[in-house]
Amino acid sequence: MTEIAGERRTIRFSLNGHPAVAEIGVHQNITEVLQETFGLPGSRESCGQGLCGCCTVLINDQAVTGCLTLAALADGADVVTIEGLADGDTLSPEQEAFIETGAFQCGFCTPGFILMTKKLLDENPDPADEDIRHYLSGNLCRCGAYPEIILAVKRAAAKRGNGRKSA
């Protein structure tokens, strides 16, 4: 890892509900730290410009692009990754819905879509198709699984007990 003038600092935060400590380079983004320090591959850097959503993580319950978010900003925060949505071996409703509907092909973008789906359903428990398209417009699927992704969001809403019965 290349350091800017060797500057490093220690950050402390909650990672998927557990205390975490990391020594980071001041230039590192949160995706790099999650992968390199904690072995969590779910936040995936793809575009490196905050345009695709593959690196989405939740910091203090806000969806952020991990490739553009300095890890130092996680100091004292609550960080949730795709790996933290499951409760042991029990998947979250969003994770189950994506699997059940086949809302992925290569799966590279799927963690970002699932985290954004969680945020959408937290804010709007029963979204219409247009609401789903608008909310997820910052996430890109290069395989084109968009119809299945919309179905997965509806299924997740239904699993949460809020969605329309058609999912």
C-alpha positions in Angstrom: 0.0 0.0 0.0 1.4 3.4 -1.0 1.3 6.0 1.7 1.0 9.7 1.3 3.9 11.0 3.4 3.5 7.8 5.5 0.4 9.2 7.2 -1.6 6.6 9.1 -4.2 6.8 11.8 -6.3 4.4 13.8 -10.1 4.4 13.5 -12.6 2.7 15.7 -16.1 1.9 14.6 -18.9 -0.6 14.6 -18.7 -3.1 11.7 -21.8 -5.2 11.2 -22.7 -4.8 14.8 -19.3 -5.6 16.3 -16.5 -3.3 17.5 -13.8 -2.8 14.9 -10.4 -1.1 14.9 -8.2 -0.5 11.8 -5.0 1.3 11.1 -5.5 3.1 7.8 -3.7 5.2 5.4 -5.3 8.7 5.4 -6.0 8.3 1.7 -7.7 4.9 1.8 -11.4 4.5 1.0 -13.7 2.4 3.1 -14.0 -0.3 0.4 -10.2 -0.8 0.5 -10.2 -1.1 4.3 -13.2 -3.5 4.4 -11.5 -5.8 1.9 -7.9 -5.5 2.9 -8.2 -5.3 6.7 -11.4 -7.2 7.4 -11.6 -9.6 4.4 -15.1 -8.4 3.5 -15.4 -8.6 -0.3 -19.0 -7.5 -0.7 -18.2 -3.8 -1.3 -16.6 -4.0 -4.7 -14.9 -1.2 -6.4 -15.8 -1.2 -10.1 -15.9 2.3 -11.6 -13.8 4.1 -8.9 -15.9 7.2 -9.6 -19.1 6.7 -7.5 -21.2 6.0 -10.6 -22.1 2.3 -10.5 -23.1 1.5 -6.9 -21.1 -1.7 -6.7 -19.2 -0.4 -3.6 -22.3 0.6 -1.6 -22.1 0.4 2.2 -24.2 1.9 4.9 -22.5 4.4 7.3 -24.8 5.6 10.1 -27.7 4.2 8.1 -26.9 6.2 5.0 -26.0 4.5 1.8 -22.6 5.7 0.6 -20.3 4.9 -2.3 -17.4 3.2 -0.7 -14.9 4.1 -3.5 -15.4 7.8 -2.8 -15.8 7.6 1.0 -12.5 8.0 3.0 -12.2 5.3 5.6 -11.3 8.0 8.1 -15.0 9.2 7.9 -16.0 5.8 9.4 -14.3 6.7 12.7 -16.9 6.4 15.4 -19.6 5.4 12.9 -21.8 2.4 12.5 -20.8 0.6 9.2 -23.0 -2.1 7.7 -21.9 -4.2 4.7 -23.8 -6.9 2.7 -22.1 -9.4 5.0 -23.8 -7.8 8.0 -27.4 -8.1 6.7 -27.8 -11.8 7.5 -28.4 -13.0 11.0 -26.1 -15.9 11.2 -27.3 -18.4 8.6 -30.6 -16.6 8.2 -30.6 -14.2 5.2 -32.3 -10.9 5.3 -35.6 -10.5 3.3 -33.7 -8.6 0.7 -31.1 -11.2 0.3 -33.7 -14.0 0.1 -35.7 -12.1 -2.5 -32.7 -11.5 -4.8 -32.0 -15.3 -4.7 -35.6 -16.3 -5.2 -36.1 -14.1 -8.2 -32.7 -14.7 -9.8 -32.1 -10.9 -9.7 -28.5 -11.3 -10.7 -26.4 -12.9 -13.4 -22.7 -12.4 -12.7 -23.5 -11.1 -9.2 -20.8 -8.3 -9.1 -23.4 -5.5 -8.6 -25.7 -7.5 -6.4 -24.4 -6.5 -2.9 -24.9 -2.8 -3.8 -28.4 -3.4 -5.1 -29.4 -5.3 -2.0 -28.1 -2.6 0.3 -29.9 0.0 -1.7 -33.1 -2.1 -1.6 -32.8 -2.3 2.2 -32.6 1.5 2.3 -35.5 2.0 -0.1 -37.7 -0.3 1.9 -36.7 1.3 5.1 -37.9 4.7 3.7 -40.8 3.4 1.5 -42.1 0.0 2.6 -44.4 -0.4 -0.5 -42.7 1.2 -3.5 -44.3 1.3 -7.0 -42.2 0.3 -9.9 -41.3 3.9 -10.8 -40.2 4.5 -7.2 -37.9 1.4 -7.4 -36.4 2.5 -10.7 -35.8 6.0 -9.4 -34.3 4.9 -6.1 -32.0 2.3 -7.7 -31.0 4.6 -10.6 -27.5 5.1 -9.1 -26.7 1.4 -9.3 -25.7 -0.3 -12.6 -26.1 -3.9 -13.6 -24.0 -4.6 -16.7 -25.8 -7.9 -17.2 -29.2 -6.2 -17.5 -31.1 -8.0 -14.7 -33.3 -5.0 -14.1 -36.7 -6.7 -14.5 -35.7 -9.3 -12.0 -34.2 -6.7 -9.6 -37.6 -4.8 -9.6 -39.3 -8.1 -8.9 -36.8 -8.8 -6.1 -37.5 -5.4 -4.5 -41.3 -6.2 -4.6 -40.7 -9.7 -3.1 -38.5 -8.2 -0.3 -41.3 -5.7 0.5 -43.8 -8.6 0.7 -41.4 -10.6 2.9 -41.2 -7.7 5.2 -45.0 -7.7 5.4 -45.4 -4.4 3.5 -45.4 -5.2 -0.2 -48.1 -5.6 -2.7 -49.4 -9.2 -3.0 -48.3 -9.4 -6.6 -44.6 -10.0 -5.7 
